[in-house]
Amino acid sequence: MSIEFLLLKKIEIATGCAKKLVFPVPESCDASSRLFGFIAQYHLISWAVILFFFLMLLMLALNLKK
């Protein structure tokens, strides 16, 4: 098995675990899998928020420099 396949399998298991955070968790969903799944699901949203705030700070800095 390739590393890519194993990583995709880990993401698939972890995102399944992240969806079951509020419900009884299966034995295969340990804490690291739940955390990994949470990051895999929400990293795009968090990066968008970070980028938005960075752009706002940049615009503010350019505005104050004038």
Backbone hydrogen bonds, N-H to C=O, Kabsch-Sander energy under -0.5 kcal/mol:
donor,donor_aa,acceptor,acceptor_aa,energy
6,L,2,S,-2.0
7,L,3,I,-2.6
8,L,4,E,-2.7
9,K,5,F,-2.5
10,K,6,L,-2.3
11,I,7,L,-2.5
12,E,8,L,-2.6
13,I,9,K,-2.6
14,A,10,K,-2.7
15,T,11,I,-3.0
16,G,12,E,-1.7
17,C,13,I,-1.9
18,A,14,A,-2.5
19,K,15,T,-1.7
20,K,16,G,-0.7
20,K,17,C,-0.6
21,L,18,A,-1.2
29,C,26,P,-1.5
30,D,28,S,-1.2
34,R,30,D,-2.2
35,L,31,A,-2.4
36,F,32,S,-2.7
37,G,33,S,-2.5
38,F,34,R,-2.3
39,I,35,L,-2.5
40,A,36,F,-2.5
41,Q,37,G,-2.1
42,Y,38,F,-2.2
43,H,39,I,-1.6
46,S,42,Y,-2.2
47,W,43,H,-2.5
48,A,44,L,-2.0
49,V,45,I,-2.1
50,I,46,S,-2.6
51,L,47,W,-2.6
52,F,48,A,-2.2
53,F,49,V,-2.4
54,F,50,I,-2.3
55,L,51,L,-2.5
56,M,52,F,-2.2
57,L,53,F,-2.5
58,L,54,F,-2.3
59,M,55,L,-2.5
60,L,56,M,-2.3
61,A,57,L,-2.7
62,L,58,L,-2.4
63,N,59,M,-2.0
64,L,60,L,-2.4
65,K,61,A,-1.4
66,K,62,L,-0.6
66,K,63,N,-0.6
